[in-house]
């Protein structure tokens, strides 16, 4: 069901400011950046962190960091989780990005699945 680790998602108010901070302070390299979404990778560890824009009105609820895992067959992975009785968010995509979904563990922690589009 799971492939290799993809990235951790952080929810932020200012994507550009956050990307610049990770580059200048922690030695990450920019992968891409838009007004609503950005991604960096650490030069040594290879760790990828993505940043998704949220608004001030979203501050009324928590947005914890979310780990994401690649899967080679997203639809089969979702079906397997559903067979186990695990509620899964609808599969979707944003812009030209890969399809993804998410589910919660027994404590309510969100785990993301990302369709791996290349080996």
Rosetta silent file (secondary structure, phi, psi, omega in degrees, C-alpha in Angstrom):
SEQUENCE: XXXXXXXXXXXXXXXXXXXXXXXXXXXXXXXXXXXXXXXXXXXXXXXXXXXXXXXXXXXXXXXXXXXXXXXXXXXXXXXXXXXXXXXXXXXXXXXXXXXXXXXXXXXXXXXXXXXXXXX
SCORE:     score description
SCORE:     0.000 S_00000001
   1 L     0.000  -50.208 -179.784    0.000    0.000    0.000 S_00000001
   2 L   -93.928  141.906  169.935    2.713    2.518    0.960 S_00000001
   3 L  -102.253 -151.030 -179.716    5.705    3.350   -1.153 S_00000001
   4 L   -70.295  161.705  178.966    8.572    5.564   -0.084 S_00000001
   5 E   -64.413  136.004 -179.072    8.066    8.603    2.097 S_00000001
   6 E   -96.519  -69.069 -175.655    7.037   11.654    0.072 S_00000001
   7 E  -166.713  169.442  170.515    6.939   14.769    2.260 S_00000001
   8 E  -108.966  137.646  179.830    5.541   16.471    5.326 S_00000001
   9 E  -102.367  128.265  171.121    2.923   19.181    4.824 S_00000001
  10 E  -111.959  142.946  178.581    2.909   22.303    6.977 S_00000001
  11 E  -102.634  123.925 -170.627    0.024   24.765    6.850 S_00000001
  12 E  -133.010  161.198  177.055    1.220   28.383    6.845 S_00000001
  13 L   -83.950  -32.866 -176.221   -0.068   31.930    6.465 S_00000001
  14 L  -132.773  100.970 -176.242    2.716   33.121    4.124 S_00000001
  15 H   -61.383  -49.320 -176.634    4.188   30.517    1.758 S_00000001
  16 H   -60.477  -47.677  179.224    6.920   32.760    0.332 S_00000001
  17 H   -58.939  -41.757 -178.575    8.123   33.957    3.737 S_00000001
  18 H   -67.843  -45.420  178.665    8.231   30.380    5.018 S_00000001
  19 H   -58.648  -46.580 -179.903   10.128   29.019    1.995 S_00000001
  20 H   -61.135  -41.548  178.988   12.713   31.803    2.305 S_00000001
  21 H   -60.584  -46.365  179.634   13.139   31.105    6.028 S_00000001
  22 H   -63.621  -34.172  178.469   13.805   27.387    5.419 S_00000001
  23 H   -70.556  -52.004 -174.386   16.331   28.268    2.698 S_00000001
  24 H   -72.630  -36.330 -173.688   18.185   30.955    4.645 S_00000001
  25 H   -95.748  -32.819 -170.493   18.081   29.419    8.112 S_00000001
  26 H  -118.706    2.811  174.864   18.058   25.652    7.606 S_00000001
  27 L    77.689   25.403  176.273   19.865   25.027    4.313 S_00000001
  28 E   -84.914  162.402  174.103   16.925   23.864    2.199 S_00000001
  29 E  -114.737  141.757  178.481   16.650   24.390   -1.563 S_00000001
  30 E   -71.663  131.948  172.253   13.495   25.626   -3.260 S_00000001
  31 E   -95.012  -46.415  173.676   11.734   23.047   -5.429 S_00000001
  32 E  -166.290  162.313  178.658    8.851   25.319   -6.440 S_00000001
  33 E  -152.593  136.038  170.391    6.734   28.116   -5.071 S_00000001
  34 L  -131.817 -179.970  178.888    3.351   29.653   -5.854 S_00000001
  35 L   -62.516  -31.991 -172.402    1.152   31.970   -3.839 S_00000001
  36 L  -108.610   -8.636 -173.754   -0.689   29.000   -2.336 S_00000001
  37 E  -156.576  138.325  177.144    1.855   26.188   -2.282 S_00000001
  38 E  -144.763  161.861 -177.735    5.604   25.771   -1.971 S_00000001
  39 E  -146.470  139.196  176.901    8.119   22.979   -1.603 S_00000001
  40 E  -133.334  157.103  176.341   11.705   22.710   -0.343 S_00000001
  41 E  -133.649  137.014  179.599   14.232   19.881   -0.033 S_00000001
  42 E   -73.112  137.000 -174.775   17.136   19.728    2.395 S_00000001
  43 L   -62.385  -35.520 -175.621   20.515   19.740    0.647 S_00000001
  44 L   -97.573  -52.272 -174.600   22.025   16.958    2.767 S_00000001
  45 L   -78.551  -23.120 -176.526   19.216   14.785    4.119 S_00000001
  46 L    80.719    0.940 -179.546   16.977   15.019    1.052 S_00000001
  47 L   -62.802  132.594  179.009   13.982   15.630    3.320 S_00000001
  48 E  -107.160  135.560  174.142   11.131   17.379    1.523 S_00000001
  49 E  -127.949  132.860  176.934    8.730   19.766    3.240 S_00000001
  50 E  -111.533  152.663 -178.329    5.742   21.330    1.505 S_00000001
  51 E  -126.940  125.710 -179.341    3.831   24.410    2.635 S_00000001
  52 E  -113.091  128.920 -178.788    0.137   24.951    1.966 S_00000001
  53 E   -68.523  137.186  171.124   -1.370   28.405    2.424 S_00000001
  54 L  -125.715  169.009 -179.135   -4.128   28.828    4.959 S_00000001
  55 L  -109.526  168.055  179.365   -5.998   31.984    5.892 S_00000001
  56 H   -59.406  -32.482 -179.774   -6.406   33.785    9.198 S_00000001
  57 H   -67.727  -21.886  178.272   -9.961   32.445    9.448 S_00000001
  58 H   -74.443  -11.842 -176.660   -8.474   28.909    9.431 S_00000001
  59 H   -66.220  -11.634 -179.519   -6.672   29.639   12.715 S_00000001
  60 H   -73.321  -10.581  178.101   -9.804   28.589   14.615 S_00000001
  61 L  -133.420  152.235 -176.902   -8.900   24.925   14.017 S_00000001
  62 L   -75.298  145.930  174.909   -5.590   23.071   14.264 S_00000001
  63 L  -127.348   81.527 -177.929   -3.557   22.201   11.193 S_00000001
  64 L   -71.682  159.039  174.220   -0.915   19.736   12.368 S_00000001
  65 L   -57.186  142.469 -175.693    2.016   18.662   10.203 S_00000001
  66 E  -126.912  118.634  175.524    0.918   15.821    7.939 S_00000001
  67 E   -75.854  145.377  178.036    3.190   13.050    6.618 S_00000001
  68 E  -125.694  140.431  178.875    2.549   11.895    3.045 S_00000001
  69 E  -120.724  140.126  173.022    3.520    8.587    1.452 S_00000001
  70 E   -72.245  150.994  169.699    3.787    7.744   -2.231 S_00000001
  71 E  -142.570  140.626 -175.638    1.755    4.835   -3.540 S_00000001
  72 L   -74.457  -27.440  178.940    2.036    3.308   -6.988 S_00000001
  73 L  -133.353   91.554 -176.377   -1.706    2.623   -7.268 S_00000001
  74 H   -59.533  -43.231 -177.755   -3.698    5.211   -5.358 S_00000001
  75 H   -63.443  -40.888  178.506   -7.074    3.689   -6.204 S_00000001
  76 H   -67.409  -38.564  178.868   -6.026    0.239   -4.962 S_00000001
  77 H   -64.097  -43.449  178.211   -4.556    1.741   -1.787 S_00000001
  78 H   -62.846  -44.044  179.081   -7.785    3.622   -1.082 S_00000001
  79 H   -60.540  -41.314  179.192   -9.816    0.461   -1.727 S_00000001
  80 H   -62.889  -42.374  178.588   -7.616   -1.507    0.696 S_00000001
  81 H   -64.617  -42.483  178.675   -8.098    1.091    3.413 S_00000001
  82 H   -62.217  -38.194  177.378  -11.860    1.126    2.870 S_00000001
  83 H   -63.228  -28.274  177.957  -11.920   -2.691    3.153 S_00000001
  84 L   -83.198    1.240  179.543  -10.234   -2.294    6.536 S_00000001
  85 L    82.592   18.031 -179.281  -13.048   -0.001    7.630 S_00000001
  86 L   -95.409  126.517  177.354  -10.921    3.151    7.465 S_00000001
  87 L   -70.598  132.897 -177.368  -12.656    6.299    6.264 S_00000001
  88 E  -126.229  137.464  176.925  -10.719    7.865    3.368 S_00000001
  89 L   -66.457  152.361  177.399  -11.060   11.347    1.895 S_00000001
  90 L   -59.204  144.198  176.280  -12.085   11.489   -1.778 S_00000001
  91 L   -69.113  136.416 -178.266   -9.210   11.263   -4.253 S_00000001
  92 E  -153.234  176.988  174.552   -8.462   14.676   -5.731 S_00000001
  93 L  -145.409  161.797  177.171   -5.716   16.835   -7.256 S_00000001
  94 L  -123.558  120.147 -179.379   -4.753   20.492   -7.189 S_00000001
  95 L    59.891 -132.688 -179.802   -3.730   22.116  -10.441 S_00000001
  96 L   -91.089    7.072 -177.038   -1.257   19.969  -12.358 S_00000001
  97 L   -71.136  168.058  179.412   -0.179   18.095   -9.224 S_00000001
  98 L   -69.975  160.060  176.557   -0.546   14.349   -8.684 S_00000001
  99 L   -68.867  150.163 -179.148   -3.733   12.819   -7.314 S_00000001
 100 E  -151.977  167.142  176.033   -3.840   12.414   -3.538 S_00000001
 101 E  -154.116  178.242  176.732   -6.034   11.411   -0.632 S_00000001
 102 E  -154.189  162.813  176.521   -5.809   11.166    3.134 S_00000001
 103 E  -148.538  171.525  179.739   -7.138    9.239    6.086 S_00000001
 104 E  -114.872  144.496  174.538   -6.903    9.391    9.880 S_00000001
 105 L   -79.585 -175.328 -175.442   -5.288    6.922   12.244 S_00000001
 106 L   -65.832  -15.253  178.584   -7.002    5.702   15.414 S_00000001
 107 L  -103.619    2.566  178.480   -5.960    8.915   17.256 S_00000001
 108 L    90.214    7.335  176.508   -7.149   11.284   14.539 S_00000001
 109 L   -75.367  133.710 -178.451   -3.727   12.005   13.010 S_00000001
 110 E   -83.275  135.200  175.106   -3.960   12.677    9.269 S_00000001
 111 E  -124.581  128.437 -177.919   -1.840   10.566    6.900 S_00000001
 112 E   -99.637  149.267  174.193   -1.621   11.527    3.244 S_00000001
 113 E  -120.477  133.556  179.950   -1.255    9.318    0.177 S_00000001
 114 E  -124.700  129.670  178.869    0.201   10.693   -3.057 S_00000001
 115 E   -69.274  123.040  179.717    0.018    8.890   -6.380 S_00000001
 116 L   -79.348  117.993 -175.609    3.547    8.277   -7.600 S_00000001
 117 L   -95.591  -12.040  175.622    3.659    9.402  -11.202 S_00000001
 118 L  -144.855  153.795 -176.590    7.278    8.411  -11.907 S_00000001
 119 L   -64.301    0.000    0.000    9.588    5.743  -10.466 S_00000001
